[in-house]
Amino acid sequence: MCTFQACHGPVASSTAARTGWRGFGYGEPVQPEEVLSLDEIDLSDLDFWELPLTTRDGAFRTLRRERPLAHFEEPDFREQSVLAPAPGPGFRAITRYADILEVSRHPEIYRSGQGAFTVLDLPQEMLDYFGGMVTTDDPRHARLRRIVSAAFNPKMVAEIENHIQEIATKVVEAAGGLGECDFVTEVAAPLPLRVICEMLGIPASEHDAVLRHSNVILSSGDPEYVPLGSDLLVAYAEAGEGLTELMHALSAERLEHPTDDLTSALINTNIDGEALTHAELASFFIELVVAGNETIRNAIAHGLWALTQNPDQRAIWRADLDGVSATAVEEIVRWASPISWMRRTVAEDTILAGQALHQGDKVLLFYNSANRDEDVFEDPYRFDVRRSPNPHLGFGAPGPHFCLGVHLARREISVMFRELLTRLPGIRATAEPDRLRSDFLNGIKHLACATTEPRHRPVAPATALHGDVVAPTAASGVSDGRVLVNVDGPGLSRVESGHGSTLLAIDERLDAIEYTLAAAGHPVEGRANTTLSLILELRSDIAVLSEKIDGLAGQKKSKRKHKRSK
């Protein structure tokens, strides 16, 4: 796991660490570190995926530049499962954006039917069971997509979109009252879980089971979800069986008593005499539940982490929710790249990027690498909520396997962050993410966060800038236990009050300065960068003052209580 010290330098103070402001950059890109040689990079080793993010990004940059179709051995899972096949001949890692587009545009050459989510060649019945449409090729894939797309009729989609707002509001309101919580379990996970379950008509009593089973299926054997010593493939099969049993019970009920949910639509949709078979329904049910839950959850979690590290981008988004949300959502998906790769199998001899590929060769399309390709994205290691154009591959590449639920995913992410930035504008991560041990899913299992009650904050518009930086006109020292602060700019007035409200006022004015600097479009240039560093120091001083004030208040209360007892 990437520690703060490894990725960003030493922590300035313990107080800053406690408050969550630990030297995170203000829009400054976290540059990759090319510390691994070509021969030291091993994408098939799970240990590689636990290296600091800067090291992994550096490795992919090295591969794109020097060995864009590198060959790797396949992992050996026989020690983790008696059902695992022996490793095959290895795979090619496709790491450049242009090459991934080329592969995706030719599904007749690069096929999905032999496996899309696993490097190993699993038995066909297991692929059919877990893969759904992901592990099919035309003409079967086209047939399935046609039937499923018809089930997502406009009326249903509109009802779902309206319901997303209701769920997001309830989730954010509940989190707001906690003060501190695990952002993943309390915010990022509940929204997509409830949306997909209610869309399918899964009762609330089964939501926890759905989450538990989907966690296992996409765990890559992470010991939090598959205990050490357990048979990995057996655990996958048992989780899949749990979801299948749920689908059987639900579909049987909907045959007798159809409703307006998606399960009823999938059962009853018939296109030119074609309908889903029972096995296809079970497979798609698993695919929809797992994909609709895990990927959006992780995008939202990565989004909060990115906004915590880049508060200038948070300020830009908050200042123009309507104007920025569309590009911000796309940037979150690019930044997160929830699915790291998908596999294709070469159906006939061909040439890719000047290299010969042969029938039966396996290629892995590393979307995370493509989404940092310098030939496509300007300054790819900078998180930029206004990035445009942003032709990322976070939803897959153009072609028959492009994400079917992309519109729903965008809507969920957009609504959730609108609610967070409006109702809990101070919400932030307070510790490094606890990341999933996986090469396939860029997952965050847990993310400690602090929330604040909604509050109105004065906002200084961009016109308040004078040169590079907003300059305080006066800031007196401490006098009689009070602090006087005055900052130039419309909407910012003199504040004079007691300890608690004064500290709050200072914090609000720091927010205003941050926003003004961010709105200028160059928050890390010249004096602006220095000012933002001073803001971090001031926040730390505020935290120290607050602790001292709380201590003094406690002592006074104790003394008064002691006098009364006498």
ZIHUGI-V680400 format. One record per residue. N is the residue number from 1. RES is the residue in one letter. PSI is psi in whole degrees, -180 to 180 (NA if undefined). OMEGA is omega as a letter, one per 40 degrees, with the letter a starting at -180 (NA if undefined). Layout:
<<N,RES,PSI,OMEGA> <N,RES,PSI,OMEGA>>
//
This chain:
<<1,M,140,a> <2,C,116,i> <3,T,159,i> <4,F,-43,a> <5,Q,-39,a> <6,A,-38,a> <7,C,-31,a> <8,H,-3,a> <9,G,174,a> <10,P,151,i> <11,V,137,a> <12,A,-40,a> <13,S,158,i> <14,S,-32,i> <15,T,-44,i> <16,A,-39,i> <17,A,-41,a> <18,R,-35,a> <19,T,-8,i> <20,G,-11,i> <21,W,90,a> <22,R,42,i> <23,G,18,i> <24,F,142,a> <25,G,150,i> <26,Y,83,i> <27,G,1,a> <28,E,124,a> <29,P,141,i> <30,V,103,a> <31,Q,140,i> <32,P,151,i> <33,E,114,a> <34,E,73,a> <35,V,-13,i> <36,L,136,i> <37,S,167,i> <38,L,-42,a> <39,D,-15,i> <40,E,-13,a> <41,I,125,i> <42,D,97,a> <43,L,-13,i> <44,S,-5,a> <45,D,121,a> <46,L,-26,i> <47,D,-32,i> <48,F,-39,a> <49,W,-3,i> <50,E,1,i> <51,L,160,i> <52,P,146,a> <53,L,-38,a> <54,T,-34,i> <55,T,-42,i> <56,R,-43,i> <57,D,-38,i> <58,G,-39,i> <59,A,-43,i> <60,F,-34,i> <61,R,-40,i> <62,T,-44,i> <63,L,-44,a> <64,R,-39,a> <65,R,-41,a> <66,E,-28,a> <67,R,71,a> <68,P,-17,i> <69,L,50,a> <70,A,147,i> <71,H,137,i> <72,F,150,i> <73,E,155,i> <74,E,147,i> <75,P,152,i> <76,D,112,a> <77,F,11,a> <78,R,-25,i> <79,E,-19,a> <80,Q,-15,i> <81,S,135,i> <82,V,-15,a> <83,L,-10,a> <84,A,135,i> <85,P,165,i> <86,A,151,i> <87,P,147,i> <88,G,-159,a> <89,P,2,i> <90,G,-176,a> <91,F,159,i> <92,R,134,i> <93,A,112,i> <94,I,113,a> <95,T,-11,a> <96,R,144,a> <97,Y,-51,a> <98,A,-38,a> <99,D,-37,i> <100,I,-40,i> <101,L,-42,a> <102,E,-45,i> <103,V,-45,a> <104,S,-27,i> <105,R,-8,a> <106,H,69,a> <107,P,-16,i> <108,E,-21,i> <109,I,-43,a> <110,Y,103,a> <111,R,156,a> <112,S,-16,a> <113,G,-22,a> <114,Q,4,i> <115,G,130,i> <116,A,-28,a> <117,F,7,i> <118,T,141,i> <119,V,-34,a> <120,L,151,i> <121,D,92,a> <122,L,159,i> <123,P,147,a> <124,Q,-37,a> <125,E,-32,i> <126,M,-37,i> <127,L,-45,i> <128,D,-36,a> <129,Y,-45,a> <130,F,-23,a> <131,G,-31,a> <132,G,-137,i> <133,M,-21,a> <134,V,-35,a> <135,T,35,i> <136,T,157,i> <137,D,165,i> <138,D,147,e> <139,P,-12,a> <140,R,-40,a> <141,H,-43,a> <142,A,-40,i> <143,R,-48,a> <144,L,-44,a> <145,R,-36,i> <146,R,-44,a> <147,I,-46,a> <148,V,-41,i> <149,S,-37,i> <150,A,-32,i> <151,A,-29,i> <152,F,68,a> <153,N,160,a> <154,P,-39,a> <155,K,-44,a> <156,M,-44,a> <157,V,-42,i> <158,A,-41,i> <159,E,-40,i> <160,I,-45,a> <161,E,-40,i> <162,N,-37,a> <163,H,-30,i> <164,I,-42,a> <165,Q,-44,i> <166,E,-48,a> <167,I,-46,a> <168,A,-42,i> <169,T,-46,a> <170,K,-42,a> <171,V,-46,a> <172,V,-40,i> <173,E,-40,i> <174,A,-42,i> <175,A,-34,a> <176,G,-27,a> <177,G,0,a> <178,L,-24,a> <179,G,-63,i> <180,E,144,a> <181,C,175,i> <182,D,111,a> <183,F,-35,a> <184,V,-52,a> <185,T,-29,a> <186,E,-23,a> <187,V,-60,a> <188,A,-39,a> <189,A,-44,a> <190,P,-37,a> <191,L,-61,a> <192,P,-32,i> <193,L,-49,a> <194,R,-38,i> <195,V,-51,a> <196,I,-38,a> <197,C,-44,a> <198,E,-31,i> <199,M,-38,i> <200,L,-11,a> <201,G,19,i> <202,I,127,a> <203,P,153,a> <204,A,-29,a> <205,S,-17,a> <206,E,0,a> <207,H,-42,a> <208,D,-37,i> <209,A,-40,i> <210,V,-45,i> <211,L,-44,a> <212,R,-46,a> <213,H,-42,a> <214,S,-35,i> <215,N,-42,a> <216,V,-46,a> <217,I,-36,a> <218,L,24,a> <219,S,-21,a> <220,S,23,i> <221,G,12,i> <222,D,129,a> <223,P,-16,i> <224,E,-27,a> <225,Y,-28,i> <226,V,101,a> <227,P,145,i> <228,L,137,a> <229,G,-14,i> <230,S,153,i> <231,D,119,a> <232,L,-51,a> <233,L,-31,i> <234,V,-41,i> <235,A,-42,i> <236,Y,-47,a> <237,A,-41,i> <238,E,-39,i> <239,A,-42,i> <240,G,-39,i> <241,E,-38,i> <242,G,-42,i> <243,L,-36,i> <244,T,-42,i> <245,E,-38,i> <246,L,-42,i> <247,M,-42,i> <248,H,-48,a> <249,A,-42,a> <250,L,-44,a> <251,S,-36,i> <252,A,-41,i> <253,E,-39,a> <254,R,-27,i> <255,L,-37,i> <256,E,-38,a> <257,H,78,a> <258,P,147,i> <259,T,-165,i> <260,D,18,a> <261,D,173,a> <262,L,-34,i> <263,T,-45,i> <264,S,-42,a> <265,A,-42,a> <266,L,-37,a> <267,I,-38,a> <268,N,-8,a> <269,T,130,a> <270,N,116,a> <271,I,111,i> <272,D,42,i> <273,G,3,a> <274,E,134,i> <275,A,164,i> <276,L,136,i> <277,T,169,a> <278,H,-41,i> <279,A,-41,i> <280,E,-38,i> <281,L,-45,i> <282,A,-43,a> <283,S,-45,a> <284,F,-35,i> <285,F,-47,i> <286,I,-46,a> <287,E,-45,a> <288,L,-44,a> <289,V,-46,a> <290,V,-51,a> <291,A,-40,a> <292,G,-16,a> <293,N,-55,a> <294,E,-46,a> <295,T,-42,a> <296,I,-40,i> <297,R,-47,a> <298,N,-34,i> <299,A,-43,a> <300,I,-43,i> <301,A,-45,i> <302,H,-33,i> <303,G,-46,i> <304,L,-41,i> <305,W,-42,i> <306,A,-41,i> <307,L,-32,i> <308,T,-40,i> <309,Q,-21,a> <310,N,69,a> <311,P,-21,i> <312,D,-37,i> <313,Q,-35,i> <314,R,-44,a> <315,A,-41,i> <316,I,-44,a> <317,W,-46,a> <318,R,-35,a> <319,A,-20,a> <320,D,70,a> <321,L,-45,a> <322,D,-40,a> <323,G,-26,a> <324,V,-22,a> <325,S,-43,a> <326,A,-47,a> <327,T,-32,i> <328,A,-41,i> <329,V,-44,i> <330,E,-37,i> <331,E,-37,i> <332,I,-44,a> <333,V,-41,i> <334,R,-47,a> <335,W,-43,a> <336,A,-39,a> <337,S,67,a> <338,P,-39,i> <339,I,118,a> <340,S,-37,a> <341,W,162,i> <342,M,152,a> <343,R,148,i> <344,R,157,i> <345,T,132,a> <346,V,126,a> <347,A,-21,i> <348,E,157,a> <349,D,138,a> <350,T,176,i> <351,I,131,i> <352,L,124,i> <353,A,38,i> <354,G,2,a> <355,Q,142,a> <356,A,131,i> <357,L,146,a> <358,H,158,i> <359,Q,130,a> <360,G,-13,i> <361,D,144,i> <362,K,136,i> <363,V,137,i> <364,L,127,a> <365,L,104,a> <366,F,93,a> <367,Y,-34,i> <368,N,-37,i> <369,S,-43,i> <370,A,-34,a> <371,N,0,i> <372,R,15,a> <373,D,119,a> <374,E,-23,i> <375,D,-12,a> <376,V,-41,a> <377,F,126,i> <378,E,130,i> <379,D,61,a> <380,P,-17,a> <381,Y,11,i> <382,R,132,i> <383,F,117,a> <384,D,106,a> <385,V,-13,i> <386,R,17,a> <387,R,127,i> <388,S,129,e> <389,P,164,a> <390,N,74,a> <391,P,52,a> <392,H,165,i> <393,L,27,a> <394,G,-22,i> <395,F,16,a> <396,G,173,a> <397,A,157,i> <398,P,137,a> <399,G,-176,a> <400,P,-21,a> <401,H,14,i> <402,F,142,a> <403,C,123,i> <404,L,-31,a> <405,G,26,a> <406,V,-40,a> <407,H,-42,i> <408,L,-42,i> <409,A,-46,i> <410,R,-41,a> <411,R,-44,a> <412,E,-44,a> <413,I,-44,a> <414,S,-48,a> <415,V,-42,a> <416,M,-46,a> <417,F,-28,i> <418,R,-43,i> <419,E,-44,a> <420,L,-47,a> <421,L,-22,i> <422,T,-48,a> <423,R,-33,a> <424,L,64,a> <425,P,-20,a> <426,G,4,a> <427,I,137,a> <428,R,153,i> <429,A,143,a> <430,T,3,i> <431,A,164,i> <432,E,147,i> <433,P,144,i> <434,D,104,a> <435,R,149,i> <436,L,137,i> <437,R,90,a> <438,S,146,i> <439,D,-15,a> <440,F,-46,a> <441,L,125,i> <442,N,72,a> <443,G,148,i> <444,I,117,a> <445,K,-40,a> <446,H,146,i> <447,L,104,i> <448,A,137,i> <449,C,160,i> <450,A,136,i> <451,T,160,i> <452,T,155,i> <453,E,147,i> <454,P,138,i> <455,R,150,i> <456,H,129,a> <457,R,139,i> <458,P,137,a> <459,V,124,i> <460,A,121,i> <461,P,168,a> <462,A,-25,a> <463,T,-11,i> <464,A,-4,a> <465,L,142,i> <466,H,99,a> <467,G,-131,a> <468,D,-17,a> <469,V,147,i> <470,V,125,a> <471,A,128,i> <472,P,135,i> <473,T,-26,i> <474,A,140,i> <475,A,103,a> <476,S,168,i> <477,G,-172,i> <478,V,129,a> <479,S,120,a> <480,D,37,i> <481,G,15,a> <482,R,151,i> <483,V,134,i> <484,L,127,a> <485,V,136,i> <486,N,125,a> <487,V,134,i> <488,D,153,i> <489,G,143,i> <490,P,139,i> <491,G,-6,a> <492,L,118,a> <493,S,172,a> <494,R,138,i> <495,V,131,i> <496,E,112,a> <497,S,-176,i> <498,G,-176,a> <499,H,-60,a> <500,G,-51,a> <501,S,-30,i> <502,T,-44,i> <503,L,-40,i> <504,L,-42,a> <505,A,-42,i> <506,I,-45,a> <507,D,-40,i> <508,E,-38,a> <509,R,-31,i> <510,L,-42,i> <511,D,-43,a> <512,A,-42,i> <513,I,-44,i> <514,E,-47,a> <515,Y,-45,a> <516,T,-43,i> <517,L,-44,a> <518,A,-40,a> <519,A,-21,i> <520,A,-18,i> <521,G,-3,i> <522,H,65,a> <523,P,-9,a> <524,V,17,a> <525,E,147,i> <526,G,-135,a> <527,R,-24,i> <528,A,-42,a> <529,N,-41,i> <530,T,-43,a> <531,T,-42,i> <532,L,-35,i> <533,S,-40,i> <534,L,-35,i> <535,I,-43,i> <536,L,-43,i> <537,E,-41,i> <538,L,-40,i> <539,R,-41,i> <540,S,-42,i> <541,D,-39,i> <542,I,-44,a> <543,A,-41,i> <544,V,-46,i> <545,L,-42,a> <546,S,-42,i> <547,E,-42,i> <548,K,-42,i> <549,I,-44,i> <550,D,-40,i> <551,G,-44,i> <552,L,-41,i> <553,A,-39,i> <554,G,-39,i> <555,Q,-42,i> <556,K,-42,i> <557,K,-40,i> <558,S,-40,i> <559,K,-43,i> <560,R,-41,i> <561,K,-39,a> <562,H,-41,i> <563,K,-43,a> <564,R,-36,a> <565,S,-26,i> <566,K,NA,NA>>
//
